[in-house]
Amino acid sequence: MAKVTSKLQVTIPKTIAEQFDIRPGSDITWVPAGDSIRIVPPGRPRRRLSRGARLELFDEATRRQQERNATHRPSERPSDRGWTRDELYDRGRAR
């Protein structure tokens, strides 16, 4: 985890900088992404999709998930595990 300095500077961890070829003087882009921030390394242009394209991607992902849900069969739970949830919370406590 990186800390923000009083000058609002952030240090990029060395392994990540090496992985994405970020060097001193590289320009990186900070992109708001809902409740988080995306950092786009140099040489990777920010992709701007139209609203229709984003909705189409969302609909495709929804269809794929519905197909997975239709073929997924939940595993049957054993009727008797030999323990109860309450026993887990009491384990190791003095009685």
C-alpha positions as CSV (number, residue, x, y, z in Angstrom):
1,M,0.0,0.0,0.0
2,A,1.4,3.4,-1.0
3,K,1.0,6.6,1.1
4,V,0.2,10.0,-0.2
5,T,2.8,12.6,0.7
6,S,2.0,16.2,1.8
7,K,2.6,17.2,-1.9
8,L,-0.1,14.7,-3.0
9,Q,2.6,12.4,-4.5
10,V,2.3,8.6,-4.6
11,T,5.1,6.1,-4.9
12,I,4.4,3.2,-7.4
13,P,5.7,-0.1,-6.0
14,K,8.8,-1.2,-7.9
15,T,7.3,-4.6,-9.1
16,I,4.3,-2.8,-10.6
17,A,6.5,-0.1,-12.2
18,E,8.7,-2.8,-13.8
19,Q,5.7,-4.8,-14.9
20,F,4.2,-1.9,-16.8
21,D,7.5,-0.2,-17.8
22,I,6.9,2.9,-15.8
23,R,10.0,4.9,-15.3
24,P,10.9,8.3,-13.9
25,G,9.4,10.9,-16.1
26,S,6.7,8.6,-17.5
27,D,3.3,10.1,-17.9
28,I,0.5,8.1,-16.3
29,T,-3.2,8.8,-16.5
30,W,-5.5,8.9,-13.4
31,V,-9.0,7.9,-14.3
32,P,-12.0,8.1,-12.0
33,A,-13.8,4.7,-12.0
34,G,-16.9,4.9,-9.7
35,D,-15.6,4.5,-6.1
36,S,-12.1,3.8,-7.2
37,I,-9.3,5.2,-9.4
38,R,-7.7,3.5,-12.4
39,I,-4.1,4.3,-13.2
40,V,-3.4,3.9,-16.9
41,P,0.3,3.3,-17.7
42,P,2.1,5.0,-20.5
43,G,1.5,3.7,-24.0
44,R,-2.0,2.5,-23.2
45,P,-4.6,5.0,-24.5
46,R,-7.7,5.5,-22.5
47,R,-10.5,3.8,-24.2
48,R,-13.7,5.8,-24.4
49,L,-16.8,3.9,-25.3
50,S,-20.1,5.4,-26.2
51,R,-23.0,4.7,-24.0
52,G,-24.5,2.3,-26.5
53,A,-21.3,0.3,-26.7
54,R,-21.1,0.1,-22.9
55,L,-24.7,-1.1,-22.8
56,E,-24.0,-3.7,-25.5
57,L,-21.0,-5.0,-23.6
58,F,-23.1,-5.1,-20.4
59,D,-25.9,-7.0,-22.2
60,E,-23.4,-9.5,-23.6
61,A,-21.9,-10.1,-20.1
62,T,-25.4,-10.5,-18.7
63,R,-26.3,-13.1,-21.4
64,R,-23.1,-15.1,-20.6
65,Q,-23.9,-15.0,-16.9
66,Q,-27.4,-16.2,-17.5
67,E,-26.1,-19.1,-19.6
68,R,-23.7,-20.1,-16.8
69,N,-26.5,-19.9,-14.3
70,A,-28.7,-22.1,-16.4
71,T,-26.1,-24.9,-16.7
72,H,-24.8,-24.6,-13.1
73,R,-26.3,-27.1,-10.7
74,P,-25.7,-26.3,-7.0
75,S,-24.0,-29.1,-5.1
76,E,-26.1,-30.9,-2.6
77,R,-25.3,-30.1,0.9
78,P,-24.8,-33.0,3.3
79,S,-27.7,-33.3,5.7
80,D,-25.4,-33.9,8.7
81,R,-22.0,-32.4,8.9
82,G,-21.4,-33.5,12.4
83,W,-21.3,-29.9,13.7
84,T,-23.5,-26.8,13.8
85,R,-22.7,-23.2,13.0
86,D,-23.2,-22.3,16.7
87,E,-20.5,-24.8,17.7
88,L,-18.0,-23.0,15.6
89,Y,-18.5,-19.7,17.5
90,D,-18.2,-21.5,20.9
91,R,-15.1,-23.5,20.1
92,G,-12.1,-22.6,22.2
93,R,-14.0,-20.4,24.6
94,A,-14.2,-21.1,28.3
95,R,-17.7,-22.2,29.4
